[in-house]
Amino acid sequence: MAGVSKTRPYKAVIYCRVSGAKQVREGDGLASQENRCREYATYKDYDVVEVFKDDMSGKFERRPAMDRMLAFLRLHPKDSVVVIIDDISRFARNVQAHIALRQTLSDAGGILESPSIEFGEDSDSRLVEHMLASVAQHQREKNAEQTSNRMKGRMMNGFSVFTAPIGYKYEKTKTHGKVLIRDEPVASIIKEGLEGYASGRFASQAEVKRFFEDQPAFPKDLPNGYIRQQKVSDILKRVIYAGYVEHEPWGVTRRKGHHEGIISLETYHQIQDRRNKKPFAPKRADIHEDFPLRGAVVCAGCEMQMTSCWSRSGTGKRYPYYWCQTRGCSEYRKNIRAEKMEAGFEQVLTAMTPTENVLSVAMSMLSDASSQSDEQTKQAKTALKRQITELDKQQDTMVERLVETSNPKVIAALETKIAKLDEDKLRLSDKIAQTTKPKASMGQIFELLREFLSNPWNIYDKGPLAVKKTILKTAFKAPLAYDRQNGFRTPQVSVIFEFLADFTVKCKMVPPHGLEPRTY
């Protein structure tokens, strides 16, 4: 009895895969694979009914296009559809995955074909297929090793090799290839956020987050103009913003980069110190213009911060109030009209204003002191260079001890100390390299300072909420204590106002006729 001949399949599907979106953008990999497979289908007289494309790496179970193709095959009779791939390397990443995927495809009823290799079911064909899959795996792993080694070597020379962080972008140069440069205006926004957190202007990471969200130019990653808190944490902990590179998994220790730092290394360490301390409660996001003193005033009875709210009278009119929120305090929940507290604050700030004569003499003294800063800066840099020389000597001594010892614990301890000395040298070198030239001229700076000191209330009264908060931090070094009956207590003013007050007292102590004794 003659055997029944197997029906030749006439339908075909094409499967294409690249390892990432970059190959799609730069190499046009998916399109070239599809064209080659279509030519093969035309040669074999197949009717291509569907094309499945994956543009991601990973195991085949997580490839959406592969899953759709397997589902498509299961809807058709077994051995009726041919699956065409461009090359065996496009099918799976390693031999084990290739064998598993080959079996899954066979169970779904697909027939695998390629213009690069003839697949068969006999032992010799299987051997060749597995050898080619093994060679493809080796080439892929070798390329990954070579790429990783090149990236590591480039990073050891001070170049960033990963995706450009927010605030930077890559620019191709003739001598060094792609180098990070500042991406304005985002770089300046990040600089203000980082320096604000280091100086205490922003008391918490949540406040830095809100600052970034308020900047239209800062890239947002959530709906309604919000950003993830993790993005802020990543920005705060990355030393690349200080102009340095490092990558612990590759053993690349911190070293000076070839890109311009947004902040100084000293500022970076201040940020890390603040991040490692107990977190502060973030400033409320709903502080309103009607309550500018909120957060800057404490109750005189318990020395805890006062809160604020709107209260409605019997006539339905609303009034702003401050009140103590500490249970057990004698002033607990006793309202203080906002206008009364702010009138008292006006008296406090106005009383701090020095006379014109005192201000002129004080500004002259400050100008004379600033003129000596260049010489002081030179002396400071000389002292820093001496410290670096001393650290070099200590490091050489430790290296000699490291060579001589064979005790693992001693070796580990010495390596830790050497790394710490390297870090200290970087910090000192960064201080020497930092420019001391201010953004504005000294004349402009002193003019702004005079304007502020001559009438701080005027600037406070006319300024927006951000200016009011800045003046509160600039004029006072501690929150102001307020008593509901007697008003504000004697404030703890900042250094500049302490200097002016002390100078005023000394001027008053000099008699009108001068310091020389009178003659009769």
C-alpha positions as CSV (number, residue, x, y, z in Angstrom):
1,M,0.0,0.0,0.0
2,A,1.4,3.3,-1.0
3,G,2.2,5.8,1.8
4,V,0.3,9.1,2.0
5,S,2.4,12.0,0.9
6,K,2.9,14.8,3.3
7,T,1.2,18.0,2.3
8,R,3.7,20.8,1.5
9,P,3.1,24.0,3.6
10,Y,2.4,27.1,1.6
11,K,1.9,29.6,4.4
12,A,4.7,31.3,6.2
13,V,5.4,33.8,9.0
14,I,8.5,35.8,9.6
15,Y,10.1,36.4,12.9
16,C,12.7,39.2,13.4
17,R,14.5,40.2,16.5
18,V,17.0,42.8,17.6
19,S,18.5,43.3,21.1
20,G,17.4,46.8,21.7
21,A,15.8,50.0,20.4
22,K,19.3,51.4,19.4
23,Q,19.7,48.7,16.7
24,V,16.3,49.7,15.4
25,R,17.3,53.4,15.2
26,E,20.9,53.0,13.9
27,G,21.1,49.7,12.1
28,D,17.6,49.3,10.6
29,G,18.0,45.6,11.8
30,L,14.4,44.6,11.7
31,A,13.7,45.9,8.2
32,S,16.8,44.2,6.8
33,Q,15.9,40.9,8.4
34,E,12.4,41.1,7.1
35,N,13.5,41.9,3.5
36,R,15.9,38.9,3.5
37,C,13.2,36.6,4.8
38,R,10.7,37.8,2.2
39,E,13.2,37.1,-0.6
40,Y,13.6,33.6,0.8
41,A,9.8,33.1,1.0
42,T,9.4,34.2,-2.6
43,Y,12.1,31.8,-3.7
44,K,10.3,28.9,-1.8
45,D,6.9,30.1,-3.1
46,Y,5.6,30.7,0.4
47,D,2.7,33.1,1.1
48,V,3.8,35.4,4.0
49,V,0.7,35.9,6.1
50,E,2.2,37.6,9.2
51,V,5.4,39.3,10.4
52,F,6.4,39.3,14.1
53,K,9.0,41.7,15.4
54,D,10.7,41.9,18.8
55,D,13.0,44.8,19.6
56,M,14.1,43.7,23.1
57,S,16.5,41.3,24.7
58,G,15.8,38.6,27.2
59,K,14.5,35.1,27.4
60,F,12.0,34.0,24.8
61,E,9.2,33.6,27.2
62,R,9.2,37.4,27.8
63,R,9.2,38.3,24.1
64,P,5.7,39.6,23.2
65,A,6.1,39.0,19.4
66,M,7.3,35.5,20.0
67,D,4.3,34.8,22.3
68,R,1.9,36.1,19.6
69,M,3.6,34.0,16.9
70,L,3.2,30.8,19.0
71,A,-0.4,31.6,19.7
72,F,-0.9,32.1,15.9
73,L,0.7,28.7,15.1
74,R,-1.5,26.9,17.6
75,L,-4.6,28.2,15.7
76,H,-3.4,26.4,12.5
77,P,-3.0,22.7,11.7
78,K,0.3,21.2,12.7
79,D,3.1,21.5,10.2
80,S,1.1,23.9,8.0
81,V,3.0,27.1,8.7
82,V,6.7,27.8,8.1
83,V,8.5,30.1,10.5
84,I,11.3,32.0,8.7
85,I,14.2,33.6,10.6
86,D,17.1,35.5,9.1
87,D,19.8,33.8,11.1
88,I,20.2,31.3,13.9
89,S,21.6,34.1,16.1
90,R,18.3,35.9,15.9
91,F,16.4,33.0,17.3
92,A,17.8,32.7,20.9
93,R,20.7,34.0,23.0
94,N,22.3,30.7,24.0
95,V,22.3,27.0,23.3
96,Q,19.9,26.1,26.2
97,A,17.4,28.8,25.2
98,H,17.7,27.7,21.5
99,I,16.9,24.0,22.3
100,A,14.0,25.0,24.6
101,L,12.5,27.4,22.0
102,R,13.0,24.9,19.2
103,Q,11.0,22.4,21.1
104,T,8.2,24.9,22.0
105,L,8.0,25.9,18.3
106,S,7.8,22.3,17.2
107,D,5.0,21.6,19.8
108,A,3.1,24.6,18.4
109,G,3.2,23.1,14.9
110,G,5.7,25.5,13.3
111,I,8.4,24.5,10.8
112,L,11.6,26.4,11.3
113,E,13.5,27.6,8.1
114,S,16.2,30.1,7.4
115,P,18.1,31.3,4.3
116,S,21.3,30.9,6.4
117,I,21.0,27.3,7.5
118,E,19.0,24.2,6.5
119,F,17.3,22.7,9.6
120,G,16.8,19.0,9.8
121,E,15.5,16.4,12.2
122,D,18.3,13.8,11.8
123,S,21.2,13.6,14.3
124,D,23.8,15.2,11.9
125,S,21.6,18.2,11.2
126,R,20.9,18.6,14.9
127,L,24.6,18.5,15.7
128,V,25.3,21.3,13.1
129,E,22.4,23.3,14.4
130,H,23.6,23.1,18.0
131,M,27.2,23.9,17.0
132,L,26.1,27.0,15.1
133,A,23.9,28.1,18.1
134,S,27.0,27.6,20.3
135,V,29.2,29.6,18.0
136,A,26.5,32.4,18.0
137,Q,26.4,32.4,21.8
138,H,30.2,32.6,22.0
139,Q,30.3,35.5,19.6
140,R,27.7,37.3,21.5
141,E,29.5,36.8,24.8
142,K,32.8,37.7,23.3
143,N,31.4,41.0,21.9
144,A,29.9,41.8,25.3
145,E,33.3,41.1,27.0
146,Q,35.1,43.3,24.6
147,T,32.5,46.1,24.9
148,S,32.7,45.9,28.7
149,N,36.5,46.0,28.7
150,R,36.5,49.0,26.3
151,M,34.0,50.9,28.5
152,K,36.0,50.0,31.7
153,G,39.2,51.2,30.1
154,R,37.6,54.5,29.0
155,M,36.1,55.0,32.4
156,M,39.5,54.4,34.1
157,N,40.8,57.3,31.9
158,G,38.1,59.6,33.4
159,F,35.3,59.4,30.8
160,S,31.7,58.7,31.5
161,V,30.4,55.7,29.4
162,F,26.8,55.3,30.6
163,T,23.6,57.1,29.7
164,A,24.0,60.8,30.2
165,P,22.6,61.9,33.5
166,I,19.9,64.6,33.7
167,G,21.6,67.9,33.2
168,Y,24.3,66.6,30.8
169,K,24.4,65.5,27.2
170,Y,27.1,63.9,25.1
171,E,29.0,65.8,22.5
172,K,31.4,64.2,20.0
173,T,34.9,65.7,20.0
174,K,37.8,65.1,17.6
175,T,40.3,64.0,20.3
176,H,38.2,62.2,23.0
177,G,35.1,60.9,21.3
178,K,31.8,61.5,23.1
179,V,32.3,63.7,26.2
180,L,29.7,64.9,28.7
181,I,28.8,68.6,28.5
182,R,26.3,70.7,30.5
183,D,22.7,70.6,29.1
184,E,21.3,74.0,29.9
185,P,19.0,75.2,31.4
186,V,18.5,71.8,33.2
187,A,22.1,71.8,34.5
188,S,21.7,75.2,36.2
189,I,18.4,74.0,37.8
190,I,20.1,70.9,39.2
191,K,23.0,73.0,40.5
192,E,20.6,75.2,42.4
193,G,18.8,72.2,43.8
194,L,22.0,70.4,44.9
195,E,23.6,73.5,46.4
196,G,20.2,74.4,48.1
197,Y,20.1,71.0,49.7
198,A,23.7,71.1,50.8
199,S,23.3,74.6,52.4
200,G,20.0,73.8,54.1
201,R,17.9,76.0,51.9
202,F,15.9,72.9,51.2
203,A,15.4,71.0,54.4
204,S,14.5,67.7,52.9
205,Q,14.6,65.7,49.6
206,A,10.9,66.3,49.3
207,E,11.5,70.0,49.1
208,V,14.2,69.5,46.4
209,K,11.6,67.4,44.5
210,R,9.0,70.2,44.6
211,F,11.6,72.7,43.5
212,F,12.4,70.6,40.4
213,E,8.7,70.1,39.7
214,D,8.2,73.9,39.8
215,Q,10.8,74.4,37.0
216,P,9.1,74.1,33.5
217,A,12.4,73.1,31.9
218,F,13.1,70.2,34.2
219,P,12.1,66.9,32.5
220,K,9.1,65.3,34.2
221,D,8.4,61.5,34.3
222,L,4.9,61.4,35.8
223,P,1.6,62.9,34.7
224,N,0.6,66.4,35.8
225,G,4.2,67.6,36.0
226,Y,5.4,65.4,38.8
227,I,8.7,63.5,39.1
228,R,9.5,60.4,41.1
229,Q,11.2,60.7,44.4
230,Q,13.7,58.1,43.3
231,K,14.9,60.4,40.6
232,V,15.8,63.1,43.2
233,S,17.6,60.5,45.3
234,D,19.6,59.4,42.4
235,I,20.6,63.0,41.5
236,L,21.7,63.7,45.1
237,K,23.9,60.6,45.4
238,R,25.8,60.7,42.1
239,V,29.3,62.0,42.2
240,I,29.3,62.6,38.5
241,Y,27.7,66.0,39.2
242,A,30.9,67.0,41.0
243,G,33.0,66.3,37.9
244,Y,34.1,62.8,38.9
245,V,33.5,59.2,37.7
246,E,33.4,55.9,39.5
247,H,31.9,52.4,39.1
248,E,32.3,50.0,41.9
249,P,31.2,46.8,40.0
250,W,34.1,47.3,37.6
251,G,36.6,48.2,40.4
252,V,36.9,51.8,39.0
253,T,37.6,54.0,42.0
254,R,36.7,57.7,42.1
255,R,38.7,59.8,39.7
256,K,38.6,63.2,38.1
257,G,36.4,63.2,35.0
258,H,36.9,64.9,31.7
259,H,33.6,66.7,32.0
260,E,32.8,70.0,33.9
261,G,31.3,69.5,37.3
262,I,28.0,71.2,38.1
263,I,28.9,71.4,41.8
264,S,32.1,71.1,43.8
265,L,33.3,67.8,45.5
266,E,33.0,69.6,48.8
267,T,29.3,70.3,48.1
268,Y,28.8,66.7,47.1
269,H,30.2,65.5,50.5
270,Q,27.9,68.0,52.3
271,I,25.0,66.5,50.5
272,Q,26.0,62.9,51.5
273,D,26.4,64.0,55.1
274,R,22.9,65.5,55.1
275,R,21.5,62.4,53.4
276,N,23.0,60.1,56.1
277,K,21.6,62.2,59.0
278,K,18.1,61.8,60.5
279,P,15.7,63.2,57.9
280,F,13.9,66.4,58.5
281,A,10.1,66.7,58.2
282,P,9.5,68.3,54.8
283,K,8.2,71.8,54.5
284,R,4.4,71.7,53.8
285,A,3.6,72.0,50.1
286,D,0.4,74.1,50.9
287,I,2.1,77.0,52.7
288,H,0.2,80.0,51.4
289,E,1.1,83.7,50.8
290,D,-1.3,84.5,53.7
291,F,0.9,82.7,56.2
292,P,4.5,83.8,55.4
293,L,5.6,83.3,59.0
294,R,4.6,79.7,59.2
295,G,7.6,77.6,60.1
296,A,9.6,80.6,61.3
297,V,7.6,81.3,64.5
298,V,7.4,79.2,67.7
299,C,5.2,79.4,70.7
300,A,6.8,81.2,73.6
301,G,5.2,78.8,76.0
302,C,6.4,75.5,74.6
303,E,9.0,76.6,71.9
304,M,7.2,74.4,69.3
305,Q,6.4,75.6,65.9
306,M,3.0,77.3,65.5
307,T,0.6,76.3,62.7
308,S,-1.9,78.5,60.9
309,C,-5.4,78.2,59.4
310,W,-8.4,80.2,58.2
311,S,-11.3,80.7,60.6
312,R,-14.8,81.8,59.7
313,S,-16.7,84.4,61.9
314,G,-20.4,84.4,62.6
315,T,-21.0,86.7,59.6
316,G,-19.3,84.2,57.3
317,K,-16.1,86.3,56.8
318,R,-12.9,84.3,56.8
319,Y,-9.8,85.5,58.9
320,P,-6.2,84.1,58.9
321,Y,-4.9,82.9,62.3
322,Y,-1.8,81.5,63.9
323,W,-2.1,79.1,66.9
324,C,-0.1,76.7,69.0
325,Q,-0.7,73.1,68.2
326,T,1.1,71.5,71.2
327,R,-1.2,69.6,73.6
328,G,-0.6,70.5,77.2
329,C,0.7,74.0,76.4
330,S,-1.1,76.8,78.1
331,E,-1.5,78.5,74.7
332,Y,-2.9,75.4,73.0
333,R,-5.4,76.3,70.3
334,K,-5.6,79.9,71.3
335,N,-5.9,81.9,68.1
336,I,-3.7,84.9,67.2
337,R,-4.8,87.1,64.4
338,A,-2.3,86.9,61.5
339,E,-2.3,90.7,61.0
340,K,-1.4,91.3,64.7
341,M,1.6,88.9,64.5
342,E,2.8,90.3,61.2
343,A,2.5,93.9,62.6
344,G,4.7,92.8,65.4
345,F,7.2,91.2,63.0
346,E,7.3,94.5,61.1
347,Q,8.4,96.3,64.3
348,V,11.1,93.6,64.9
349,L,12.5,93.8,61.4
350,T,12.4,97.6,61.3
351,A,14.1,97.9,64.6
352,M,17.0,95.9,63.2
353,T,17.7,98.5,60.5
354,P,20.9,100.4,61.2
355,T,21.4,104.1,60.7
356,E,22.9,105.4,57.5
357,N,26.1,106.4,59.2
358,V,26.6,103.0,60.8
359,L,25.8,101.2,57.6
360,S,28.2,103.3,55.6
361,V,31.1,102.7,58.1
362,A,30.2,99.0,58.3
363,M,30.1,98.5,54.5
364,S,33.4,100.3,54.2
365,M,34.9,97.8,56.7
366,L,33.4,94.9,54.9
367,S,34.9,96.2,51.6
368,D,38.3,96.5,53.1
369,A,38.1,93.0,54.5
370,S,37.0,91.6,51.1
371,S,40.0,93.2,49.4
372,Q,42.3,91.0,51.5
373,S,40.5,87.8,50.3
374,D,42.8,87.2,47.4
375,E,45.9,87.0,49.6
376,Q,44.0,84.8,52.0
377,T,43.0,82.5,49.2
378,K,46.6,82.1,48.0
379,Q,47.7,81.2,51.5
380,A,44.8,78.7,51.9
381,K,45.8,77.0,48.6
382,T,49.4,76.8,49.7
383,A,48.3,75.1,52.9
384,L,46.2,72.7,50.9
385,K,49.1,71.8,48.7
386,R,51.2,71.0,51.8
387,Q,48.4,68.7,53.1
388,I,48.4,66.9,49.8
389,T,52.2,66.4,49.9
390,E,51.8,65.0,53.4
391,L,49.1,62.6,52.3
392,D,51.3,61.4,49.5
393,K,54.0,60.6,52.0
394,Q,51.6,58.6,54.2
395,Q,50.3,56.8,51.1
396,D,53.8,55.8,50.0
397,T,54.5,54.4,53.5
398,M,51.4,52.3,53.5
399,V,52.1,51.0,50.0
400,E,55.5,49.8,51.2
401,R,53.9,48.1,54.2
402,L,51.4,46.5,51.8
403,V,54.1,45.0,49.7
404,E,55.9,43.6,52.7
405,T,53.0,42.0,54.5
406,S,51.2,38.7,53.7
407,N,48.5,38.9,56.4
408,P,45.1,39.1,54.7
409,K,43.6,41.2,57.5
410,V,46.5,43.7,57.4
411,I,46.3,43.8,53.6
412,A,42.6,44.6,53.7
413,A,43.1,47.3,56.4
414,L,45.9,48.9,54.4
415,E,43.9,48.9,51.2
416,T,41.1,50.7,53.0
417,K,43.4,53.3,54.4
418,I,45.0,53.9,51.0
419,A,41.6,54.3,49.4
420,K,40.7,56.8,52.2
421,L,43.8,58.8,51.5
422,D,43.0,58.9,47.8
423,E,39.6,60.3,48.6
424,D,41.1,62.9,50.9
425,K,43.5,64.0,48.2
426,L,40.7,64.3,45.7
427,R,38.8,66.5,48.1
428,L,41.8,68.8,48.7
429,S,42.6,68.9,44.9
430,D,39.1,69.8,44.2
431,K,39.2,72.7,46.7
432,I,42.4,74.0,45.0
433,A,40.8,73.8,41.5
434,Q,37.6,75.6,42.5
435,T,37.4,79.1,41.2
436,T,36.8,81.8,43.8
437,K,35.6,84.4,41.2
438,P,32.0,85.3,42.1
439,K,29.2,85.4,39.6
440,A,28.7,89.1,40.1
441,S,31.2,91.9,40.7
442,M,32.1,92.9,44.2
443,G,30.4,96.3,43.5
444,Q,27.1,94.6,42.6
445,I,27.3,92.3,45.6
446,F,27.9,95.2,48.0
447,E,25.1,97.2,46.4
448,L,22.6,94.3,46.9
449,L,23.9,93.8,50.5
450,R,23.5,97.5,51.3
451,E,19.9,97.5,49.8
452,F,19.0,94.6,52.0
453,L,20.5,95.9,55.2
454,S,19.2,99.4,54.8
455,N,15.6,98.3,54.7
456,P,14.9,94.6,55.1
457,W,11.2,95.2,55.9
458,N,10.7,96.9,52.5
459,I,12.1,93.9,50.6
460,Y,10.2,91.5,52.8
461,D,6.9,93.3,52.5
462,K,7.0,93.7,48.7
463,G,8.6,90.3,47.8
464,P,6.9,87.1,47.0
465,L,6.7,84.2,49.4
466,A,10.1,82.7,48.3
467,V,11.8,86.1,49.0
468,K,10.0,86.3,52.4
469,K,11.3,82.8,53.3
470,T,14.8,83.7,52.2
471,I,14.9,86.9,54.4
472,L,13.6,85.0,57.4
473,K,16.5,82.5,57.0
474,T,19.0,85.3,56.3
475,A,18.0,87.7,59.1
476,F,17.5,85.2,61.9
477,K,19.5,82.2,63.0
478,A,16.7,80.7,65.0
479,P,12.9,80.7,64.9
480,L,11.2,83.7,66.5
481,A,9.4,83.1,69.8
482,Y,5.9,84.8,70.1
483,D,3.9,85.4,73.2
484,R,0.2,85.9,72.7
485,Q,0.1,88.7,75.4
486,N,3.5,90.4,74.9
487,G,4.3,89.8,71.2
488,F,7.7,88.7,69.9
489,R,10.6,88.1,72.3
490,T,14.1,89.3,71.6
491,P,15.1,87.5,68.3
492,Q,18.3,85.7,67.7
493,V,19.6,87.6,64.7
494,S,22.1,86.4,62.1
495,V,25.8,87.2,62.2
496,I,25.6,90.3,59.9
497,F,22.9,91.9,62.1
498,E,24.8,91.0,65.2
499,F,27.8,92.8,63.8
500,L,25.8,95.9,63.0
501,A,24.1,95.9,66.4
502,D,27.4,95.6,68.2
503,F,29.0,98.2,66.0
504,T,26.1,100.6,66.8
505,V,26.6,100.1,70.6
506,K,30.3,100.9,70.2
507,C,29.6,104.0,68.2
508,K,27.1,105.2,70.9
509,M,29.8,104.8,73.6
510,V,32.1,107.4,71.9
511,P,31.3,110.9,73.2
512,P,30.4,113.7,70.7
513,H,33.7,115.5,71.3
514,G,35.8,112.4,70.4
515,L,38.2,110.3,72.4
516,E,40.7,113.0,73.2
517,P,40.4,114.6,76.7
518,R,38.9,118.1,76.7
519,T,41.2,121.2,77.3
520,Y,40.0,124.3,79.3
